[in-house]
Amino acid sequence: MGLGGSRWRFGVLGLPGATPARLSVVLCAQALPQLVFILLGGVIADRMPRARLMVGAEILAGLAWAGLATLVFARTTAIMPVVVLAFFAGLASALFFPAMSGMVPEIVADEDLQRANAYLRIGQNLSLMLGLVLSGVVVALVGAGWAIALNAASFLVSAALIGAIRVPARVRKASTLLADLRQGGREFFSRQWLWVVVAQYSLVVAAVNANVGVLGPLIAVRGLGGAQAWAVIVGGGGAAGTIGGAVLASRIRVGRPLLVAVLATFPAALPMLLIAGHAPVWLCAVAMLVVGVSNDVFSVLWATTLQREIPGEVLSRVSAYDGFGSLALAPLGLLVAGPIAAAAGAEPTLVGCAALVLVGTAGALLSPQVRQLRSVSRSRAAQDSGQLSPRR
């Protein structure tokens, strides 16, 4: 989706009178609609051509970024226009991602789904890294306004490319938005493996957010070497790991994808424990590299499993419930990490985050469906059952 929406912080900091408080307000204005409207995005994506919705979402995001560039060029000091634009950028994300998840199996053969999801991750990771580098260069050369304008253009280019994709038409029964939302919920909660892993991953995301957003930088400043050390840990290790993980995920073949995916979340606790113990920076960076690899393995196996196990007509809604559940505790991790660290210390709090990852992941492995679900393509399942409907 364009060059990524995380660089709102650069746009806000490029405005006159920017403060950390203002940045928090704008980032919150972007994050909230991503969470609040993602279920609606899933319903809409299952009701209309997904490619068309993705194009509309990209155009909306591009216009929001173009508006922010205009404000930067005008040197505005008003915060409310920026908040409104951030809201629409977050709404665009809520519409885009359920549609994208549902569209992949519409244009990719079943046996190629895992490879396709891995290539998507590689593209996303490379574009994020490239975007960060380009934004820094453009800001240094010509200013923040032009960097933001470039990002706006990337969304519009993305919309044009998606619009050129030809997707087979889907036939669906007429129903209300509320009925569609309820059906998506039934499909989600009727599969134990699905809601168990989403619940587990919500704990992992909350713990990782607390580490990367609050506790890790705090410990780095106090005892690991400051901002430069933290940049090495997060940037060098994590960035390299995401590329390597996506490449690995394109090649591995496993019989029990959910079991491997859940096991791949255990390493998320490793850098937390090392950082809490003030381990050498290079070792923390290596641990973050391992997390980057394992996270992409999880993401690719998880996306492929959803696309193979969930009927296509409800896939976007189920993906939306997945996204909502996975991110539900993310703001809480950021919110409580600081106060708990102030009361108990940053290092013990980070150890607690690692324990949360380990306990949550071990709990998910108690589910028989998580341990036993096997990788079987839809075409193979149809042959075994004598029908063309996806398995449950």
C-alpha positions as CSV (number, residue, x, y, z in Angstrom):
1,M,0.0,0.0,0.0
2,G,2.0,2.9,-1.3
3,L,5.3,3.5,0.5
4,G,3.6,3.0,3.9
5,G,1.7,5.1,6.3
6,S,4.0,4.9,9.3
7,R,5.8,8.1,8.2
8,W,3.1,10.4,9.4
9,R,5.5,11.2,12.2
10,F,7.9,12.8,9.6
11,G,5.1,14.9,8.2
12,V,3.9,16.1,11.6
13,L,7.4,16.9,12.7
14,G,7.9,18.9,9.6
15,L,5.2,21.4,10.6
16,P,5.8,24.5,12.6
17,G,5.3,24.1,16.3
18,A,5.4,20.3,16.3
19,T,5.6,18.7,19.7
20,P,5.5,15.1,21.0
21,A,2.0,15.7,22.2
22,R,0.8,16.7,18.8
23,L,2.5,13.8,17.2
24,S,0.8,11.4,19.6
25,V,-2.6,12.9,18.8
26,V,-2.1,12.5,15.1
27,L,-0.7,9.0,15.3
28,C,-3.7,8.1,17.5
29,A,-6.1,9.6,14.9
30,Q,-4.5,7.4,12.3
31,A,-4.4,4.2,14.4
32,L,-8.0,4.3,15.8
33,P,-9.8,4.1,12.4
34,Q,-7.6,1.2,11.4
35,L,-8.9,-0.8,14.3
36,V,-12.5,0.6,14.5
37,F,-13.3,0.3,10.8
38,I,-11.4,-2.9,9.8
39,L,-14.5,-5.1,10.4
40,L,-16.6,-2.8,8.2
41,G,-13.8,-3.0,5.6
42,G,-14.0,-6.8,5.6
43,V,-17.8,-6.7,5.1
44,I,-17.5,-4.2,2.2
45,A,-14.7,-6.3,0.6
46,D,-16.9,-9.4,0.6
47,R,-19.8,-7.4,-1.0
48,M,-18.0,-5.7,-3.9
49,P,-15.1,-6.4,-6.3
50,R,-12.1,-6.4,-4.0
51,A,-9.7,-4.8,-6.5
52,R,-12.1,-1.9,-6.9
53,L,-12.1,-1.3,-3.2
54,M,-8.3,-1.5,-3.0
55,V,-8.1,1.1,-5.7
56,G,-10.5,3.4,-3.9
57,A,-8.5,2.9,-0.6
58,E,-5.2,3.8,-2.3
59,I,-6.7,6.9,-3.9
60,L,-8.1,7.9,-0.5
61,A,-4.7,7.4,1.2
62,G,-3.0,9.3,-1.7
63,L,-5.3,12.2,-1.3
64,A,-4.7,12.3,2.5
65,W,-0.9,12.3,2.0
66,A,-1.3,15.0,-0.7
67,G,-3.3,17.1,1.8
68,L,-0.6,16.7,4.4
69,A,2.1,17.8,1.8
70,T,0.0,20.9,1.1
71,L,-0.2,21.7,4.8
72,V,3.6,21.3,5.1
73,F,4.2,23.5,2.1
74,A,1.8,26.1,3.6
75,R,3.6,25.9,6.9
76,T,0.3,25.6,8.8
77,T,0.3,25.5,12.6
78,A,-3.3,24.1,12.9
79,I,-3.4,20.6,14.2
80,M,-7.1,19.7,13.3
81,P,-6.6,19.5,9.5
82,V,-3.7,17.1,10.1
83,V,-5.8,15.0,12.5
84,V,-8.6,14.8,9.9
85,L,-6.1,13.7,7.2
86,A,-4.6,11.1,9.5
87,F,-8.1,9.7,10.1
88,F,-8.7,9.2,6.4
89,A,-5.3,7.6,6.0
90,G,-6.2,5.1,8.8
91,L,-9.6,4.5,7.2
92,A,-7.9,3.7,3.9
93,S,-5.8,1.1,5.6
94,A,-8.9,-0.5,7.2
95,L,-10.5,-0.8,3.8
96,F,-7.4,-2.0,1.9
97,F,-6.0,-4.9,3.9
98,P,-9.1,-7.2,4.2
99,A,-9.7,-6.7,0.5
100,M,-6.1,-7.6,-0.3
101,S,-6.2,-10.7,1.8
102,G,-9.3,-11.9,0.0
103,M,-8.1,-11.0,-3.5
104,V,-4.9,-13.1,-3.4
105,P,-6.6,-16.5,-3.8
106,E,-8.8,-15.0,-6.6
107,I,-5.7,-14.4,-8.8
108,V,-3.2,-17.1,-7.6
109,A,-3.5,-20.8,-8.0
110,D,-4.0,-22.7,-4.8
111,E,-0.6,-24.5,-5.0
112,D,1.1,-21.1,-5.4
113,L,-0.5,-19.3,-2.5
114,Q,2.4,-19.7,0.0
115,R,4.9,-18.5,-2.6
116,A,2.7,-15.6,-3.5
117,N,2.2,-14.5,0.1
118,A,5.9,-14.7,0.6
119,Y,6.6,-12.5,-2.4
120,L,4.0,-10.0,-1.1
121,R,5.9,-9.9,2.2
122,I,9.2,-9.4,0.4
123,G,7.7,-6.6,-1.6
124,Q,6.2,-5.0,1.5
125,N,9.4,-5.2,3.4
126,L,11.6,-3.9,0.6
127,S,9.2,-1.0,-0.1
128,L,9.2,-0.1,3.6
129,M,13.0,-0.1,3.7
130,L,13.3,1.8,0.4
131,G,10.7,4.3,1.6
132,L,12.5,5.0,4.8
133,V,15.8,5.6,2.9
134,L,14.2,7.7,0.2
135,S,12.2,9.8,2.7
136,G,15.4,10.6,4.6
137,V,17.3,11.5,1.4
138,V,14.4,13.6,0.0
139,V,13.9,15.4,3.2
140,A,17.6,16.2,3.4
141,L,17.7,17.5,-0.2
142,V,14.5,19.3,-0.8
143,G,12.5,19.2,2.4
144,A,9.7,17.3,4.1
145,G,6.9,18.6,1.9
146,W,8.4,17.0,-1.2
147,A,9.0,13.7,0.6
148,I,5.4,13.6,1.6
149,A,4.3,14.5,-1.9
150,L,6.4,11.6,-3.2
151,N,4.6,9.3,-0.8
152,A,1.2,10.5,-2.0
153,A,2.3,9.8,-5.6
154,S,3.3,6.2,-4.6
155,F,-0.3,5.5,-3.5
156,L,-1.7,6.8,-6.7
157,V,0.7,4.7,-8.7
158,S,-0.3,1.7,-6.6
159,A,-4.0,2.4,-7.4
160,A,-3.2,2.4,-11.1
161,L,-1.3,-0.9,-10.9
162,I,-4.1,-2.6,-8.9
163,G,-6.7,-1.2,-11.3
164,A,-4.9,-3.0,-14.2
165,I,-5.4,-6.4,-12.5
166,R,-8.2,-8.5,-14.0
167,V,-10.1,-10.4,-11.3
168,P,-12.9,-12.9,-12.1
169,A,-16.4,-11.6,-11.1
170,R,-18.0,-13.0,-8.0
171,V,-21.6,-13.8,-7.4
172,R,-23.1,-13.2,-4.0
173,K,-26.5,-13.2,-2.3
174,A,-28.0,-9.9,-1.2
175,S,-27.9,-9.3,2.5
176,T,-27.6,-6.5,5.0
177,L,-24.3,-5.2,6.4
178,L,-25.2,-6.3,9.9
179,A,-26.1,-9.8,8.7
180,D,-22.8,-10.0,6.8
181,L,-20.9,-8.9,9.9
182,R,-22.6,-11.5,12.0
183,Q,-21.8,-14.2,9.5
184,G,-18.2,-13.2,9.5
185,G,-18.2,-13.5,13.3
186,R,-19.7,-17.0,13.1
187,E,-17.2,-18.2,10.6
188,F,-14.4,-16.8,12.8
189,F,-15.5,-18.2,16.1
190,S,-16.6,-21.6,14.7
191,R,-12.9,-22.5,14.1
192,Q,-11.0,-23.1,17.3
193,W,-7.6,-22.9,15.6
194,L,-8.5,-19.5,14.3
195,W,-9.6,-17.6,17.4
196,V,-7.0,-19.4,19.6
197,V,-4.1,-18.2,17.4
198,V,-5.5,-14.7,17.1
199,A,-5.9,-14.4,20.9
200,Q,-2.3,-15.7,21.3
201,Y,-1.0,-13.2,18.7
202,S,-2.7,-10.3,20.3
203,L,-0.7,-10.9,23.4
204,V,2.5,-11.2,21.3
205,V,1.7,-7.9,19.6
206,A,1.0,-6.1,22.8
207,A,4.3,-7.3,24.3
208,V,6.3,-6.4,21.2
209,N,4.7,-3.0,21.1
210,A,5.7,-2.4,24.7
211,N,9.3,-3.4,24.0
212,V,9.8,-1.6,20.7
213,G,7.7,1.5,21.6
214,V,8.7,2.1,25.2
215,L,10.8,-0.3,27.2
216,G,13.5,-1.1,24.7
217,P,14.4,2.5,23.9
218,L,14.3,3.3,27.7
219,I,16.8,0.6,28.6
220,A,18.9,1.4,25.5
221,V,19.3,5.0,26.7
222,R,20.1,4.0,30.2
223,G,22.5,1.1,29.6
224,L,23.0,-0.1,26.0
225,G,24.5,2.9,24.3
226,G,21.6,5.2,23.6
227,A,19.7,5.9,20.4
228,Q,22.5,4.6,18.1
229,A,22.6,1.3,19.8
230,W,18.8,1.0,19.6
231,A,18.9,1.9,15.8
232,V,21.4,-1.0,15.3
233,I,19.2,-3.4,17.3
234,V,15.9,-2.5,15.6
235,G,17.0,-1.3,12.2
236,G,20.0,-3.6,11.3
237,G,18.8,-6.8,12.9
238,G,15.1,-6.5,12.3
239,A,15.2,-5.2,8.8
240,A,17.6,-7.9,7.5
241,G,15.5,-10.5,9.3
242,T,12.2,-9.5,7.5
243,I,13.8,-10.0,4.1
244,G,15.4,-13.3,5.0
245,G,12.2,-14.6,6.6
246,A,10.1,-13.9,3.6
247,V,12.6,-15.6,1.3
248,L,12.7,-18.6,3.7
249,A,8.9,-18.7,3.8
250,S,8.7,-18.9,0.0
251,R,10.7,-22.1,0.1
252,I,9.7,-24.1,3.1
253,R,7.0,-26.8,2.9
254,V,5.4,-28.1,6.1
255,G,2.7,-30.6,6.8
256,R,1.3,-28.8,9.8
257,P,1.5,-25.0,9.0
258,L,-0.3,-23.8,12.1
259,L,2.0,-25.7,14.4
260,V,5.1,-24.3,12.7
261,A,3.6,-20.8,12.6
262,V,2.8,-20.8,16.3
263,L,6.2,-22.2,17.2
264,A,7.7,-19.4,15.1
265,T,6.4,-16.8,17.6
266,F,8.4,-18.1,20.5
267,P,11.6,-16.2,19.4
268,A,9.8,-12.9,20.0
269,A,10.7,-13.3,23.7
270,L,14.4,-13.6,23.0
271,P,15.4,-10.0,22.4
272,M,13.2,-8.9,25.3
273,L,15.2,-11.1,27.7
274,L,18.5,-10.0,26.2
275,I,17.7,-6.3,26.3
276,A,16.4,-6.6,29.9
277,G,19.7,-8.3,30.8
278,H,21.8,-5.6,29.1
279,A,23.3,-8.1,26.7
280,P,25.8,-6.8,24.1
281,V,24.2,-4.8,21.3
282,W,25.4,-7.2,18.6
283,L,23.7,-10.1,20.4
284,C,20.4,-8.1,20.7
285,A,20.6,-7.3,17.0
286,V,21.1,-10.9,16.1
287,A,18.1,-11.8,18.3
288,M,16.0,-9.2,16.5
289,L,17.2,-10.7,13.2
290,V,15.9,-14.1,14.3
291,V,12.5,-12.5,15.2
292,G,12.3,-10.8,11.8
293,V,12.8,-14.2,10.1
294,S,10.3,-16.0,12.4
295,N,7.7,-13.3,12.1
296,D,7.6,-13.5,8.3
297,V,7.5,-17.3,8.5
298,F,4.5,-17.0,10.8
299,S,2.8,-14.3,8.6
300,V,3.2,-16.3,5.4
301,L,2.0,-19.6,6.8
302,W,-0.9,-17.9,8.6
303,A,-2.1,-16.0,5.5
304,T,-1.9,-19.1,3.4
305,T,-3.8,-21.2,5.9
306,L,-6.6,-18.6,6.1
307,Q,-6.8,-18.5,2.3
308,R,-7.0,-22.3,2.0
309,E,-9.3,-23.0,4.9
310,I,-11.8,-20.1,4.8
311,P,-14.5,-20.0,2.0
312,G,-13.7,-17.2,-0.5
313,E,-17.0,-15.5,-0.1
314,V,-16.3,-14.7,3.6
315,L,-12.5,-14.5,3.5
316,S,-12.2,-10.7,3.8
317,R,-14.6,-10.6,6.8
318,V,-12.7,-13.4,8.6
319,S,-9.4,-11.6,7.8
320,A,-10.9,-8.4,9.2
321,Y,-11.8,-10.2,12.5
322,D,-8.2,-11.6,12.5
323,G,-6.8,-8.1,12.1
324,F,-9.1,-6.6,14.7
325,G,-8.3,-9.3,17.3
326,S,-4.5,-9.3,16.6
327,L,-4.3,-5.5,17.1
328,A,-6.9,-5.1,19.9
329,L,-4.3,-5.1,22.7
330,A,-1.6,-3.2,20.8
331,P,-2.5,0.2,22.1
332,L,-2.8,-1.2,25.6
333,G,0.8,-2.5,25.5
334,L,2.0,1.0,24.8
335,L,-0.4,2.6,27.3
336,V,0.6,0.5,30.4
337,A,4.3,-0.2,29.6
338,G,5.4,3.2,30.9
339,P,3.5,3.3,34.2
340,I,4.4,-0.3,35.0
341,A,8.1,0.4,34.2
342,A,8.0,3.5,36.5
343,A,6.6,1.4,39.3
344,A,8.5,-1.9,38.9
345,G,11.5,-1.0,36.7
346,A,11.9,-1.2,33.0
347,E,13.9,-4.5,33.1
348,P,11.4,-6.5,35.2
349,T,8.6,-5.1,33.1
350,L,10.3,-6.3,29.9
351,V,10.9,-9.7,31.4
352,G,7.2,-9.8,32.1
353,C,6.5,-9.0,28.4
354,A,8.7,-12.0,27.5
355,A,6.8,-14.2,29.9
356,L,3.6,-13.0,28.2
357,V,4.8,-14.1,24.8
358,L,6.0,-17.5,26.1
359,V,2.8,-18.3,28.1
360,G,0.5,-17.1,25.4
361,T,2.3,-19.1,22.7
362,A,2.4,-22.2,24.9
363,G,-1.3,-21.8,25.6
364,A,-2.1,-21.8,21.9
365,L,-0.3,-25.1,21.5
366,L,-2.8,-26.7,23.9
367,S,-5.4,-26.5,21.1
368,P,-5.6,-29.9,19.2
369,Q,-6.6,-28.0,16.0
370,V,-3.5,-25.8,16.2
371,R,-1.3,-28.9,16.5
372,Q,-3.1,-31.1,14.1
373,L,-4.4,-29.0,11.2
374,R,-2.6,-30.2,8.0
375,S,-1.7,-28.4,4.9
376,V,-4.1,-29.6,2.2
377,S,-4.9,-27.5,-0.9
378,R,-8.5,-26.7,-1.8
379,S,-8.3,-28.8,-5.0
380,R,-7.0,-31.8,-3.0
381,A,-9.8,-31.3,-0.4
382,A,-12.4,-31.1,-3.2
383,Q,-11.1,-34.4,-4.7
384,D,-11.2,-36.1,-1.3
385,S,-14.8,-34.9,-0.5
386,G,-16.2,-35.0,-4.0
387,Q,-17.2,-31.4,-4.0
388,L,-15.6,-28.0,-4.7
389,S,-16.4,-26.3,-1.4
390,P,-13.5,-25.3,0.9
391,R,-12.9,-27.4,4.0
392,R,-13.8,-26.3,7.5
